[in-house]
Amino acid sequence: MVGLSRSFISAGVPSVLVSLWSVPDAPTASLMTEFYKNLSKNPDKATALRQAMLTTMKQHPAPKDWAAFTLIGEAE
């Protein structure tokens, strides 16, 4: 995962949101929907991801469903 992320960063992408392992579709869809909803209110990507994880945890309490996601690069 680091190699692919590094490739995007080297190509000029300021940040990449990646999953460290395979996550089922339903929790991923929930987390991504919340992430972009939060990002539209606050440009801080790290905060948007944290809030999305907290919301997703309520619907999908198993860490395997939400803890795989990480932000690489700039937070804003």
Residue, then its C-alpha position, 0 to 999 in steps of 0.5 A: m500500500v505504501g508504494l501505491s500511495r507514494s506513487f500518487i504523492s510523487a505524481g502531485v496528489p496532496s493526499v490519499l485516503v487508503s485502506l490497509w486491508s480489505v473492508p466490506d462494501a457496506p461499511t466502506a460506503s458508510l465511511m466514505t459518505e460520512f467522510y465527504k459529508n464532513l469534508s464539505k463542512n470542514p476542509d481538514k481531511a484528518t478531522a473529517l476522517r476521524q468523525a467519519m470513523l466515529t460515526t461508522m463505529k456506531q453502525h459497524p462496531a467491529p474495528k475490521d469495518w472502519a479501522a483500516f482507513t488512513l490518510i497519507g499526505e496533507a491534512e488540509 
